[in-house]
Amino acid sequence: MGNPALVWADARFGCPCRPARRRSRPAFDCRPKGWFLGLRVDGKRISFSETVFCAFRDGKIGQVWSIIDKAIIEAAAA
């Protein structure tokens, strides 16, 4: 299957199929409108990284786990 790519918003990164689990760390610099992760941001600029874990099954993404430091977003939204 080669090298499937994952896409989130404006972030794009490759996630090779081997080994069976991979970790990636996409970075975001954005201005979400309205609410984001339960916080009212109203277009304020926020920058944060997300740690994403992918498990592959049969050459495809079978499961995804994600961790975001919400305290960083809370500080930017204040």
N, CA, C, O and CB atoms as a CASP TS submission, in Angstrom:
PFRMAT TS
TARGET T0000
AUTHOR 0000-0000-0000
METHOD Language model
MODEL 1
PARENT N/A
ATOM      1  N   MET     1       0.812  -1.191   0.000  1.00  0.00           N
ATOM      2  CA  MET     1       0.000   0.000   0.000  1.00  0.00           C
ATOM      3  C   MET     1       0.854   1.253   0.000  1.00  0.00           C
ATOM      4  O   MET     1       0.339   2.329  -0.301  1.00  0.00           O
ATOM      5  CB  MET     1      -0.923  -0.001   1.186  1.00  0.00           C
ATOM      6  N   GLY     2       2.127   1.164   0.321  1.00  0.00           N
ATOM      7  CA  GLY     2       2.998   2.326   0.221  1.00  0.00           C
ATOM      8  C   GLY     2       2.930   3.229   1.432  1.00  0.00           C
ATOM      9  O   GLY     2       3.181   2.784   2.552  1.00  0.00           O
ATOM     10  N   ASN     3       2.593   4.501   1.225  1.00  0.00           N
ATOM     11  CA  ASN     3       2.641   5.511   2.272  1.00  0.00           C
ATOM     12  C   ASN     3       1.361   6.335   2.286  1.00  0.00           C
ATOM     13  O   ASN     3       1.313   7.397   1.665  1.00  0.00           O
ATOM     14  CB  ASN     3       3.855   6.420   2.084  1.00  0.00           C
ATOM     15  N   PRO     4       0.312   5.869   2.985  1.00  0.00           N
ATOM     16  CA  PRO     4      -0.912   6.659   3.032  1.00  0.00           C
ATOM     17  C   PRO     4      -0.681   7.951   3.804  1.00  0.00           C
ATOM     18  O   PRO     4       0.136   7.980   4.723  1.00  0.00           O
ATOM     19  CB  PRO     4      -2.051   5.852   3.670  1.00  0.00           C
ATOM     20  N   ALA     5      -1.381   9.011   3.449  1.00  0.00           N
ATOM     21  CA  ALA     5      -1.236  10.296   4.121  1.00  0.00           C
ATOM     22  C   ALA     5      -2.507  10.619   4.893  1.00  0.00           C
ATOM     23  O   ALA     5      -3.613  10.341   4.427  1.00  0.00           O
ATOM     24  CB  ALA     5      -0.917  11.414   3.105  1.00  0.00           C
ATOM     25  N   LEU     6      -2.349  11.196   6.052  1.00  0.00           N
ATOM     26  CA  LEU     6      -3.468  11.639   6.863  1.00  0.00           C
ATOM     27  C   LEU     6      -3.591  13.144   6.703  1.00  0.00           C
ATOM     28  O   LEU     6      -2.578  13.838   6.612  1.00  0.00           O
ATOM     29  CB  LEU     6      -3.286  11.239   8.360  1.00  0.00           C
ATOM     30  N   VAL     7      -4.803  13.656   6.668  1.00  0.00           N
ATOM     31  CA  VAL     7      -5.001  15.083   6.485  1.00  0.00           C
ATOM     32  C   VAL     7      -5.930  15.609   7.572  1.00  0.00           C
ATOM     33  O   VAL     7      -7.035  15.093   7.740  1.00  0.00           O
ATOM     34  CB  VAL     7      -5.572  15.385   5.082  1.00  0.00           C
ATOM     35  N   TRP     8      -5.503  16.619   8.305  1.00  0.00           N
ATOM     36  CA  TRP     8      -6.324  17.325   9.288  1.00  0.00           C
ATOM     37  C   TRP     8      -6.202  18.806   9.005  1.00  0.00           C
ATOM     38  O   TRP     8      -5.101  19.356   9.047  1.00  0.00           O
ATOM     39  CB  TRP     8      -5.893  16.990  10.758  1.00  0.00           C
ATOM     40  N   ALA     9      -7.309  19.454   8.720  1.00  0.00           N
ATOM     41  CA  ALA     9      -7.328  20.895   8.456  1.00  0.00           C
ATOM     42  C   ALA     9      -6.239  21.222   7.436  1.00  0.00           C
ATOM     43  O   ALA     9      -6.256  20.690   6.326  1.00  0.00           O
ATOM     44  CB  ALA     9      -7.122  21.715   9.775  1.00  0.00           C
ATOM     45  N   ASP    10      -5.290  22.092   7.798  1.00  0.00           N
ATOM     46  CA  ASP    10      -4.220  22.471   6.882  1.00  0.00           C
ATOM     47  C   ASP    10      -2.959  21.643   7.083  1.00  0.00           C
ATOM     48  O   ASP    10      -1.954  21.866   6.408  1.00  0.00           O
ATOM     49  CB  ASP    10      -3.897  23.931   7.047  1.00  0.00           C
ATOM     50  N   ALA    11      -3.008  20.687   8.012  1.00  0.00           N
ATOM     51  CA  ALA    11      -1.826  19.871   8.293  1.00  0.00           C
ATOM     52  C   ALA    11      -1.858  18.602   7.452  1.00  0.00           C
ATOM     53  O   ALA    11      -2.917  18.000   7.276  1.00  0.00           O
ATOM     54  CB  ALA    11      -1.746  19.521   9.797  1.00  0.00           C
ATOM     55  N   ARG    12      -0.720  18.198   6.940  1.00  0.00           N
ATOM     56  CA  ARG    12      -0.627  16.973   6.144  1.00  0.00           C
ATOM     57  C   ARG    12       0.687  16.293   6.504  1.00  0.00           C
ATOM     58  O   ARG    12       1.741  16.929   6.519  1.00  0.00           O
ATOM     59  CB  ARG    12      -0.712  17.274   4.595  1.00  0.00           C
ATOM     60  N   PHE    13       0.617  15.016   6.790  1.00  0.00           N
ATOM     61  CA  PHE    13       1.835  14.280   7.125  1.00  0.00           C
ATOM     62  C   PHE    13       1.658  12.830   6.723  1.00  0.00           C
ATOM     63  O   PHE    13       0.540  12.319   6.666  1.00  0.00           O
ATOM     64  CB  PHE    13       2.167  14.394   8.639  1.00  0.00           C
ATOM     65  N   GLY    14       2.769  12.177   6.445  1.00  0.00           N
ATOM     66  CA  GLY    14       2.740  10.776   6.055  1.00  0.00           C
ATOM     67  C   GLY    14       2.765   9.868   7.277  1.00  0.00           C
ATOM     68  O   GLY    14       3.305  10.230   8.323  1.00  0.00           O
ATOM     69  N   CYS    15       2.187   8.708   7.135  1.00  0.00           N
ATOM     70  CA  CYS    15       2.173   7.737   8.223  1.00  0.00           C
ATOM     71  C   CYS    15       2.408   6.357   7.613  1.00  0.00           C
ATOM     72  O   CYS    15       1.451   5.692   7.215  1.00  0.00           O
ATOM     73  CB  CYS    15       0.819   7.788   9.027  1.00  0.00           C
ATOM     74  N   PRO    16       3.657   5.919   7.534  1.00  0.00           N
ATOM     75  CA  PRO    16       3.947   4.634   6.881  1.00  0.00           C
ATOM     76  C   PRO    16       3.210   3.469   7.541  1.00  0.00           C
ATOM     77  O   PRO    16       2.911   3.506   8.734  1.00  0.00           O
ATOM     78  CB  PRO    16       5.449   4.365   6.902  1.00  0.00           C
ATOM     79  N   CYS    17       2.927   2.452   6.762  1.00  0.00           N
ATOM     80  CA  CYS    17       2.159   1.301   7.254  1.00  0.00           C
ATOM     81  C   CYS    17       2.966   0.395   8.170  1.00  0.00           C
ATOM     82  O   CYS    17       2.374  -0.435   8.859  1.00  0.00           O
ATOM     83  CB  CYS    17       1.640   0.494   6.092  1.00  0.00           C
ATOM     84  N   ARG    18       4.269   0.512   8.211  1.00  0.00           N
ATOM     85  CA  ARG    18       5.080  -0.306   9.095  1.00  0.00           C
ATOM     86  C   ARG    18       5.808   0.582  10.061  1.00  0.00           C
ATOM     87  O   ARG    18       6.343   1.593   9.606  1.00  0.00           O
ATOM     88  CB  ARG    18       6.066  -1.169   8.309  1.00  0.00           C
ATOM     89  N   PRO    19       5.886   0.323  11.313  1.00  0.00           N
ATOM     90  CA  PRO    19       5.287  -0.802  12.015  1.00  0.00           C
ATOM     91  C   PRO    19       3.769  -0.667  12.126  1.00  0.00           C
ATOM     92  O   PRO    19       3.171   0.258  11.578  1.00  0.00           O
ATOM     93  CB  PRO    19       5.896  -0.933  13.397  1.00  0.00           C
ATOM     94  N   ALA    20       3.160  -1.613  12.849  1.00  0.00           N
ATOM     95  CA  ALA    20       1.699  -1.662  12.932  1.00  0.00           C
ATOM     96  C   ALA    20       1.114  -0.461  13.676  1.00  0.00           C
ATOM     97  O   ALA    20      -0.065  -0.151  13.509  1.00  0.00           O
ATOM     98  CB  ALA    20       1.264  -2.944  13.615  1.00  0.00           C
ATOM     99  N   ARG    21       1.918   0.216  14.492  1.00  0.00           N
ATOM    100  CA  ARG    21       1.464   1.421  15.190  1.00  0.00           C
ATOM    101  C   ARG    21       2.467   2.534  14.975  1.00  0.00           C
ATOM    102  O   ARG    21       3.678   2.315  15.005  1.00  0.00           O
ATOM    103  CB  ARG    21       1.267   1.153  16.701  1.00  0.00           C
ATOM    104  N   ARG    22       1.946   3.737  14.756  1.00  0.00           N
ATOM    105  CA  ARG    22       2.809   4.900  14.525  1.00  0.00           C
ATOM    106  C   ARG    22       2.314   6.070  15.341  1.00  0.00           C
ATOM    107  O   ARG    22       1.136   6.150  15.690  1.00  0.00           O
ATOM    108  CB  ARG    22       2.855   5.271  13.029  1.00  0.00           C
ATOM    109  N   ARG    23       3.237   6.987  15.645  1.00  0.00           N
ATOM    110  CA  ARG    23       2.896   8.232  16.326  1.00  0.00           C
ATOM    111  C   ARG    23       3.300   9.391  15.431  1.00  0.00           C
ATOM    112  O   ARG    23       4.377   9.381  14.835  1.00  0.00           O
ATOM    113  CB  ARG    23       3.593   8.330  17.721  1.00  0.00           C
ATOM    114  N   SER    24       2.439  10.382  15.342  1.00  0.00           N
ATOM    115  CA  SER    24       2.732  11.592  14.585  1.00  0.00           C
ATOM    116  C   SER    24       2.385  12.794  15.443  1.00  0.00           C
ATOM    117  O   SER    24       1.616  12.679  16.397  1.00  0.00           O
ATOM    118  CB  SER    24       1.949  11.624  13.241  1.00  0.00           C
ATOM    119  N   ARG    25       2.941  13.935  15.113  1.00  0.00           N
ATOM    120  CA  ARG    25       2.694  15.144  15.891  1.00  0.00           C
ATOM    121  C   ARG    25       2.425  16.319  14.954  1.00  0.00           C
ATOM    122  O   ARG    25       3.318  17.130  14.709  1.00  0.00           O
ATOM    123  CB  ARG    25       3.892  15.453  16.818  1.00  0.00           C
ATOM    124  N   PRO    26       1.193  16.420  14.423  1.00  0.00           N
ATOM    125  CA  PRO    26       0.868  17.564  13.568  1.00  0.00           C
ATOM    126  C   PRO    26       0.746  18.839  14.404  1.00  0.00           C
ATOM    127  O   PRO    26       0.305  18.802  15.553  1.00  0.00           O
ATOM    128  CB  PRO    26      -0.443  17.305  12.791  1.00  0.00           C
ATOM    129  N   ALA    27       1.141  19.958  13.815  1.00  0.00           N
ATOM    130  CA  ALA    27       1.042  21.263  14.474  1.00  0.00           C
ATOM    131  C   ALA    27      -0.050  22.073  13.788  1.00  0.00           C
ATOM    132  O   ALA    27      -0.204  22.021  12.568  1.00  0.00           O
ATOM    133  CB  ALA    27       2.409  22.024  14.434  1.00  0.00           C
ATOM    134  N   PHE    28      -0.798  22.813  14.578  1.00  0.00           N
ATOM    135  CA  PHE    28      -1.891  23.631  14.069  1.00  0.00           C
ATOM    136  C   PHE    28      -1.674  25.084  14.475  1.00  0.00           C
ATOM    137  O   PHE    28      -1.263  25.363  15.602  1.00  0.00           O
ATOM    138  CB  PHE    28      -3.254  23.115  14.589  1.00  0.00           C
ATOM    139  N   ASP    29      -1.946  25.995  13.570  1.00  0.00           N
ATOM    140  CA  ASP    29      -1.934  27.427  13.815  1.00  0.00           C
ATOM    141  C   ASP    29      -3.187  27.934  13.102  1.00  0.00           C
ATOM    142  O   ASP    29      -3.185  28.107  11.884  1.00  0.00           O
ATOM    143  CB  ASP    29      -0.582  28.140  13.290  1.00  0.00           C
ATOM    144  N   CYS    30      -4.247  28.169  13.859  1.00  0.00           N
ATOM    145  CA  CYS    30      -5.532  28.417  13.224  1.00  0.00           C
ATOM    146  C   CYS    30      -6.370  29.414  14.015  1.00  0.00           C
ATOM    147  O   CYS    30      -6.003  29.819  15.118  1.00  0.00           O
ATOM    148  CB  CYS    30      -6.292  27.116  13.062  1.00  0.00           C
ATOM    149  N   ARG    31      -7.500  29.800  13.432  1.00  0.00           N
ATOM    150  CA  ARG    31      -8.461  30.716  14.045  1.00  0.00           C
ATOM    151  C   ARG    31      -9.854  30.104  13.937  1.00  0.00           C
ATOM    152  O   ARG    31     -10.642  30.513  13.085  1.00  0.00           O
ATOM    153  CB  ARG    31      -8.415  32.125  13.365  1.00  0.00           C
ATOM    154  N   PRO    32     -10.165  29.131  14.789  1.00  0.00           N
ATOM    155  CA  PRO    32     -11.487  28.500  14.720  1.00  0.00           C
ATOM    156  C   PRO    32     -12.586  29.518  15.019  1.00  0.00           C
ATOM    157  O   PRO    32     -12.409  30.416  15.842  1.00  0.00           O
ATOM    158  CB  PRO    32     -11.575  27.315  15.708  1.00  0.00           C
ATOM    159  N   LYS    33     -13.710  29.366  14.345  1.00  0.00           N
ATOM    160  CA  LYS    33     -14.855  30.236  14.589  1.00  0.00           C
ATOM    161  C   LYS    33     -15.770  29.597  15.609  1.00  0.00           C
ATOM    162  O   LYS    33     -15.966  28.382  15.596  1.00  0.00           O
ATOM    163  CB  LYS    33     -15.619  30.526  13.286  1.00  0.00           C
ATOM    164  N   GLY    34     -16.334  30.406  16.495  1.00  0.00           N
ATOM    165  CA  GLY    34     -17.294  29.897  17.469  1.00  0.00           C
ATOM    166  C   GLY    34     -16.612  29.093  18.559  1.00  0.00           C
ATOM    167  O   GLY    34     -15.729  29.595  19.255  1.00  0.00           O
ATOM    168  N   TRP    35     -17.027  27.836  18.703  1.00  0.00           N
ATOM    169  CA  TRP    35     -16.550  26.949  19.768  1.00  0.00           C
ATOM    170  C   TRP    35     -15.537  25.943  19.238  1.00  0.00           C
ATOM    171  O   TRP    35     -15.645  25.470  18.107  1.00  0.00           O
ATOM    172  CB  TRP    35     -17.724  26.214  20.416  1.00  0.00           C
ATOM    173  N   PHE    36     -14.545  25.622  20.078  1.00  0.00           N
ATOM    174  CA  PHE    36     -13.538  24.620  19.731  1.00  0.00           C
ATOM    175  C   PHE    36     -13.175  23.868  20.999  1.00  0.00           C
ATOM    176  O   PHE    36     -12.706  24.480  21.959  1.00  0.00           O
ATOM    177  CB  PHE    36     -12.270  25.275  19.078  1.00  0.00           C
ATOM    178  N   LEU    37     -13.376  22.575  21.028  1.00  0.00           N
ATOM    179  CA  LEU    37     -13.104  21.732  22.191  1.00  0.00           C
ATOM    180  C   LEU    37     -13.809  22.248  23.449  1.00  0.00           C
ATOM    181  O   LEU    37     -13.253  22.205  24.546  1.00  0.00           O
ATOM    182  CB  LEU    37     -11.599  21.651  22.437  1.00  0.00           C
ATOM    183  N   GLY    38     -15.033  22.733  23.276  1.00  0.00           N
ATOM    184  CA  GLY    38     -15.812  23.220  24.407  1.00  0.00           C
ATOM    185  C   GLY    38     -15.434  24.613  24.882  1.00  0.00           C
ATOM    186  O   GLY    38     -15.926  25.064  25.916  1.00  0.00           O
ATOM    187  N   LEU    39     -14.574  25.298  24.149  1.00  0.00           N
ATOM    188  CA  LEU    39     -14.137  26.654  24.509  1.00  0.00           C
ATOM    189  C   LEU    39     -14.611  27.648  23.457  1.00  0.00           C
ATOM    190  O   LEU    39     -14.548  27.368  22.260  1.00  0.00           O
ATOM    191  CB  LEU    39     -12.594  26.718  24.654  1.00  0.00           C
ATOM    192  N   ARG    40     -15.081  28.796  23.899  1.00  0.00           N
ATOM    193  CA  ARG    40     -15.496  29.838  22.963  1.00  0.00           C
ATOM    194  C   ARG    40     -14.243  30.582  22.502  1.00  0.00           C
ATOM    195  O   ARG    40     -13.642  31.318  23.285  1.00  0.00           O
ATOM    196  CB  ARG    40     -16.536  30.823  23.621  1.00  0.00           C
ATOM    197  N   VAL    41     -13.845  30.402  21.253  1.00  0.00           N
ATOM    198  CA  VAL    41     -12.623  31.029  20.745  1.00  0.00           C
ATOM    199  C   VAL    41     -12.909  32.185  19.800  1.00  0.00           C
ATOM    200  O   VAL    41     -12.088  33.094  19.678  1.00  0.00           O
ATOM    201  CB  VAL    41     -11.771  30.002  20.039  1.00  0.00           C
ATOM    202  N   ASP    42     -14.050  32.172  19.132  1.00  0.00           N
ATOM    203  CA  ASP    42     -14.484  33.294  18.282  1.00  0.00           C
ATOM    204  C   ASP    42     -13.402  33.859  17.371  1.00  0.00           C
ATOM    205  O   ASP    42     -13.240  35.077  17.298  1.00  0.00           O
ATOM    206  CB  ASP    42     -15.001  34.392  19.141  1.00  0.00           C
ATOM    207  N   GLY    43     -12.670  33.014  16.686  1.00  0.00           N
ATOM    208  CA  GLY    43     -11.689  33.472  15.708  1.00  0.00           C
ATOM    209  C   GLY    43     -10.344  33.882  16.281  1.00  0.00           C
ATOM    210  O   GLY    43      -9.496  34.384  15.543  1.00  0.00           O
ATOM    211  N   LYS    44     -10.121  33.684  17.584  1.00  0.00           N
ATOM    212  CA  LYS    44      -8.814  33.997  18.161  1.00  0.00           C
ATOM    213  C   LYS    44      -7.789  33.008  17.632  1.00  0.00           C
ATOM    214  O   LYS    44      -8.093  31.838  17.398  1.00  0.00           O
ATOM    215  CB  LYS    44      -8.862  33.961  19.715  1.00  0.00           C
ATOM    216  N   ARG    45      -6.580  33.495  17.450  1.00  0.00           N
ATOM    217  CA  ARG    45      -5.510  32.632  16.945  1.00  0.00           C
ATOM    218  C   ARG    45      -5.047  31.677  18.037  1.00  0.00           C
ATOM    219  O   ARG    45      -4.731  32.096  19.150  1.00  0.00           O
ATOM    220  CB  ARG    45      -4.323  33.474  16.429  1.00  0.00           C
ATOM    221  N   ILE    46      -5.010  30.395  17.705  1.00  0.00           N
ATOM    222  CA  ILE    46      -4.480  29.394  18.626  1.00  0.00           C
ATOM    223  C   ILE    46      -3.466  28.528  17.889  1.00  0.00           C
ATOM    224  O   ILE    46      -3.653  28.183  16.722  1.00  0.00           O
ATOM    225  CB  ILE    46      -5.623  28.522  19.224  1.00  0.00           C
ATOM    226  N   SER    47      -2.411  28.189  18.578  1.00  0.00           N
ATOM    227  CA  SER    47      -1.370  27.307  18.041  1.00  0.00           C
ATOM    228  C   SER    47      -1.178  26.172  19.029  1.00  0.00           C
ATOM    229  O   SER    47      -1.029  26.399  20.229  1.00  0.00           O
ATOM    230  CB  SER    47      -0.019  28.079  17.793  1.00  0.00           C
ATOM    231  N   PHE    48      -1.183  24.948  18.519  1.00  0.00           N
ATOM    232  CA  PHE    48      -1.012  23.793  19.387  1.00  0.00           C
ATOM    233  C   PHE    48      -0.569  22.603  18.565  1.00  0.00           C
ATOM    234  O   PHE    48      -0.700  22.585  17.341  1.00  0.00           O
ATOM    235  CB  PHE    48      -2.310  23.474  20.145  1.00  0.00           C
ATOM    236  N   SER    49      -0.047  21.618  19.255  1.00  0.00           N
ATOM    237  CA  SER    49       0.315  20.351  18.622  1.00  0.00           C
ATOM    238  C   SER    49      -0.606  19.268  19.147  1.00  0.00           C
ATOM    239  O   SER    49      -1.128  19.356  20.259  1.00  0.00           O
ATOM    240  CB  SER    49       1.807  19.987  18.887  1.00  0.00           C
ATOM    241  N   GLU    50      -0.794  18.266  18.344  1.00  0.00           N
ATOM    242  CA  GLU    50      -1.613  17.115  18.712  1.00  0.00           C
ATOM    243  C   GLU    50      -0.744  15.873  18.563  1.00  0.00           C
ATOM    244  O   GLU    50      -0.022  15.736  17.575  1.00  0.00           O
ATOM    245  CB  GLU    50      -2.914  17.017  17.827  1.00  0.00           C
ATOM    246  N   THR    51      -0.807  14.985  19.519  1.00  0.00           N
ATOM    247  CA  THR    51      -0.107  13.713  19.388  1.00  0.00           C
ATOM    248  C   THR    51      -1.130  12.682  18.928  1.00  0.00           C
ATOM    249  O   THR    51      -2.136  12.446  19.596  1.00  0.00           O
ATOM    250  CB  THR    51       0.581  13.283  20.740  1.00  0.00           C
ATOM    251  N   VAL    52      -0.858  12.074  17.779  1.00  0.00           N
ATOM    252  CA  VAL    52      -1.796  11.135  17.166  1.00  0.00           C
ATOM    253  C   VAL    52      -1.128   9.767  17.075  1.00  0.00           C
ATOM    254  O   VAL    52      -0.008   9.640  16.581  1.00  0.00           O
ATOM    255  CB  VAL    52      -2.250  11.630  15.753  1.00  0.00           C
ATOM    256  N   PHE    53      -1.823   8.762  17.554  1.00  0.00           N
ATOM    257  CA  PHE    53      -1.356   7.383  17.451  1.00  0.00           C
ATOM    258  C   PHE    53      -2.268   6.648  16.479  1.00  0.00           C
ATOM    259  O   PHE    53      -3.491   6.719  16.604  1.00  0.00           O
ATOM    260  CB  PHE    53      -1.334   6.677  18.851  1.00  0.00           C
ATOM    261  N   CYS    54      -1.692   5.950  15.521  1.00  0.00           N
ATOM    262  CA  CYS    54      -2.455   5.209  14.518  1.00  0.00           C
ATOM    263  C   CYS    54      -2.114   3.726  14.611  1.00  0.00           C
ATOM    264  O   CYS    54      -0.945   3.361  14.735  1.00  0.00           O
ATOM    265  CB  CYS    54      -2.165   5.747  13.093  1.00  0.00           C
ATOM    266  N   ALA    55      -3.113   2.890  14.553  1.00  0.00           N
ATOM    267  CA  ALA    55      -2.914   1.442  14.473  1.00  0.00           C
ATOM    268  C   ALA    55      -3.403   1.001  13.099  1.00  0.00           C
ATOM    269  O   ALA    55      -4.499   1.365  12.674  1.00  0.00           O
ATOM    270  CB  ALA    55      -3.674   0.676  15.634  1.00  0.00           C
ATOM    271  N   PHE    56      -2.591   0.222  12.418  1.00  0.00           N
ATOM    272  CA  PHE    56      -2.922  -0.226  11.071  1.00  0.00           C
ATOM    273  C   PHE    56      -3.394  -1.673  11.077  1.00  0.00           C
ATOM    274  O   PHE    56      -2.877  -2.513  11.815  1.00  0.00           O
ATOM    275  CB  PHE    56      -1.717  -0.070  10.146  1.00  0.00           C
ATOM    276  N   ARG    57      -4.380  -1.941  10.244  1.00  0.00           N
ATOM    277  CA  ARG    57      -4.885  -3.299  10.045  1.00  0.00           C
ATOM    278  C   ARG    57      -5.070  -3.512   8.545  1.00  0.00           C
ATOM    279  O   ARG    57      -5.748  -2.733   7.875  1.00  0.00           O
ATOM    280  CB  ARG    57      -6.233  -3.536  10.827  1.00  0.00           C
ATOM    281  N   ASP    58      -4.473  -4.552   8.041  1.00  0.00           N
ATOM    282  CA  ASP    58      -4.588  -4.891   6.615  1.00  0.00           C
ATOM    283  C   ASP    58      -4.203  -3.728   5.710  1.00  0.00           C
ATOM    284  O   ASP    58      -4.834  -3.494   4.680  1.00  0.00           O
ATOM    285  CB  ASP    58      -6.009  -5.332   6.295  1.00  0.00           C
ATOM    286  N   GLY    59      -3.148  -2.992   6.110  1.00  0.00           N
ATOM    287  CA  GLY    59      -2.651  -1.905   5.272  1.00  0.00           C
ATOM    288  C   GLY    59      -3.470  -0.634   5.330  1.00  0.00           C
ATOM    289  O   GLY    59      -3.215   0.295   4.563  1.00  0.00           O
ATOM    290  N   LYS    60      -4.461  -0.567   6.232  1.00  0.00           N
ATOM    291  CA  LYS    60      -5.302   0.622   6.357  1.00  0.00           C
ATOM    292  C   LYS    60      -5.316   1.068   7.815  1.00  0.00           C
ATOM    293  O   LYS    60      -5.034   0.283   8.721  1.00  0.00           O
ATOM    294  CB  LYS    60      -6.751   0.343   5.849  1.00  0.00           C
ATOM    295  N   ILE    61      -5.647   2.338   8.027  1.00  0.00           N
ATOM    296  CA  ILE    61      -5.771   2.827   9.394  1.00  0.00           C
ATOM    297  C   ILE    61      -6.978   2.160  10.024  1.00  0.00           C
ATOM    298  O   ILE    61      -8.097   2.288   9.526  1.00  0.00           O
ATOM    299  CB  ILE    61      -5.900   4.382   9.439  1.00  0.00           C
ATOM    300  N   GLY    62      -6.751   1.443  11.128  1.00  0.00           N
ATOM    301  CA  GLY    62      -7.832   0.741  11.796  1.00  0.00           C
ATOM    302  C   GLY    62      -8.334   1.456  13.034  1.00  0.00           C
ATOM    303  O   GLY    62      -9.499   1.310  13.404  1.00  0.00           O
ATOM    304  N   GLN    63      -7.456   2.242  13.692  1.00  0.00           N
ATOM    305  CA  GLN    63      -7.851   2.943  14.905  1.00  0.00           C
ATOM    306  C   GLN    63      -6.938   4.145  15.096  1.00  0.00           C
ATOM    307  O   GLN    63      -5.757   4.097  14.751  1.00  0.00           O
ATOM    308  CB  GLN    63      -7.796   2.002  16.140  1.00  0.00           C
ATOM    309  N   VAL    64      -7.483   5.215  15.642  1.00  0.00           N
ATOM    310  CA  VAL    64      -6.722   6.444  15.887  1.00  0.00           C
ATOM    311  C   VAL    64      -6.988   6.921  17.314  1.00  0.00           C
ATOM    312  O   VAL    64      -8.135   6.962  17.759  1.00  0.00           O
ATOM    313  CB  VAL    64      -7.098   7.554  14.852  1.00  0.00           C
ATOM    314  N   TRP    65      -5.917   7.281  18.025  1.00  0.00           N
ATOM    315  CA  TRP    65      -6.005   7.907  19.346  1.00  0.00           C
ATOM    316  C   TRP    65      -5.357   9.273  19.227  1.00  0.00           C
ATOM    317  O   TRP    65      -4.413   9.454  18.458  1.00  0.00           O
ATOM    318  CB  TRP    65      -5.309   7.031  20.466  1.00  0.00           C
ATOM    319  N   SER    66      -5.862  10.237  19.986  1.00  0.00           N
ATOM    320  CA  SER    66      -5.351  11.596  19.881  1.00  0.00           C
ATOM    321  C   SER    66      -5.251  12.236  21.259  1.00  0.00           C
ATOM    322  O   SER    66      -6.114  12.030  22.112  1.00  0.00           O
ATOM    323  CB  SER    66      -6.244  12.438  18.966  1.00  0.00           C
ATOM    324  N   ILE    67      -4.184  13.020  21.472  1.00  0.00           N
ATOM    325  CA  ILE    67      -3.989  13.759  22.713  1.00  0.00           C
ATOM    326  C   ILE    67      -3.704  15.214  22.360  1.00  0.00           C
ATOM    327  O   ILE    67      -2.810  15.509  21.567  1.00  0.00           O
ATOM    328  CB  ILE    67      -2.828  13.146  23.566  1.00  0.00           C
ATOM    329  N   ILE    68      -4.478  16.122  22.960  1.00  0.00           N
ATOM    330  CA  ILE    68      -4.275  17.558  22.779  1.00  0.00           C
ATOM    331  C   ILE    68      -4.152  18.188  24.159  1.00  0.00           C
ATOM    332  O   ILE    68      -4.932  17.870  25.057  1.00  0.00           O
ATOM    333  CB  ILE    68      -5.448  18.210  21.959  1.00  0.00           C
ATOM    334  N   ASP    69      -3.175  19.082  24.337  1.00  0.00           N
ATOM    335  CA  ASP    69      -3.006  19.801  25.611  1.00  0.00           C
ATOM    336  C   ASP    69      -4.017  20.944  25.635  1.00  0.00           C
ATOM    337  O   ASP    69      -3.766  22.023  25.098  1.00  0.00           O
ATOM    338  CB  ASP    69      -1.524  20.345  25.786  1.00  0.00           C
ATOM    339  N   LYS    70      -5.152  20.692  26.258  1.00  0.00           N
ATOM    340  CA  LYS    70      -6.247  21.662  26.265  1.00  0.00           C
ATOM    341  C   LYS    70      -5.880  22.930  27.041  1.00  0.00           C
ATOM    342  O   LYS    70      -6.425  23.996  26.757  1.00  0.00           O
ATOM    343  CB  LYS    70      -7.502  21.030  26.867  1.00  0.00           C
ATOM    344  N   ALA    71      -4.971  22.838  28.010  1.00  0.00           N
ATOM    345  CA  ALA    71      -4.557  24.023  28.777  1.00  0.00           C
ATOM    346  C   ALA    71      -3.928  25.085  27.875  1.00  0.00           C
ATOM    347  O   ALA    71      -4.096  26.282  28.109  1.00  0.00           O
ATOM    348  CB  ALA    71      -3.565  23.624  29.878  1.00  0.00           C
ATOM    349  N   ILE    72      -3.211  24.650  26.857  1.00  0.00           N
ATOM    350  CA  ILE    72      -2.606  25.606  25.906  1.00  0.00           C
ATOM    351  C   ILE    72      -3.708  26.336  25.143  1.00  0.00           C
ATOM    352  O   ILE    72      -3.620  27.547  24.938  1.00  0.00           O
ATOM    353  CB  ILE    72      -1.645  24.875  24.907  1.00  0.00           C
ATOM    354  N   ILE    73      -4.730  25.621  24.726  1.00  0.00           N
ATOM    355  CA  ILE    73      -5.836  26.224  23.984  1.00  0.00           C
ATOM    356  C   ILE    73      -6.644  27.131  24.911  1.00  0.00           C
ATOM    357  O   ILE    73      -7.080  28.202  24.490  1.00  0.00           O
ATOM    358  CB  ILE    73      -6.744  25.131  23.362  1.00  0.00           C
ATOM    359  N   GLU    74      -6.850  26.724  26.157  1.00  0.00           N
ATOM    360  CA  GLU    74      -7.565  27.572  27.119  1.00  0.00           C
ATOM    361  C   GLU    74      -6.841  28.898  27.328  1.00  0.00           C
ATOM    362  O   GLU    74      -7.481  29.947  27.395  1.00  0.00           O
ATOM    363  CB  GLU    74      -7.723  26.843  28.464  1.00  0.00           C
ATOM    364  N   ALA    75      -5.513  28.862  27.431  1.00  0.00           N
ATOM    365  CA  ALA    75      -4.737  30.092  27.615  1.00  0.00           C
ATOM    366  C   ALA    75      -4.852  30.999  26.397  1.00  0.00           C
ATOM    367  O   ALA    75      -4.967  32.216  26.542  1.00  0.00           O
ATOM    368  CB  ALA    75      -3.264  29.761  27.886  1.00  0.00           C
ATOM    369  N   ALA    76      -4.823  30.421  25.198  1.00  0.00           N
ATOM    370  CA  ALA    76      -4.929  31.223  23.968  1.00  0.00           C
ATOM    371  C   ALA    76      -6.319  31.812  23.797  1.00  0.00           C
ATOM    372  O   ALA    76      -6.467  32.893  23.226  1.00  0.00           O
ATOM    373  CB  ALA    76      -4.580  30.375  22.749  1.00  0.00           C
ATOM    374  N   ALA    77      -7.338  31.116  24.284  1.00  0.00           N
ATOM    375  CA  ALA    77      -8.716  31.574  24.118  1.00  0.00           C
ATOM    376  C   ALA    77      -9.106  32.629  25.156  1.00  0.00           C
ATOM    377  O   ALA    77     -10.107  33.326  24.987  1.00  0.00           O
ATOM    378  CB  ALA    77      -9.666  30.392  24.207  1.00  0.00           C
ATOM    379  N   ALA    78      -8.320  32.747  26.223  1.00  0.00           N
ATOM    380  CA  ALA    78      -8.646  33.694  27.312  1.00  0.00           C
ATOM    381  C   ALA    78      -8.505  35.146  26.884  1.00  0.00           C
ATOM    382  O   ALA    78      -8.743  36.051  27.684  1.00  0.00           O
ATOM    383  CB  ALA    78      -7.751  33.439  28.516  1.00  0.00           C
TER
END
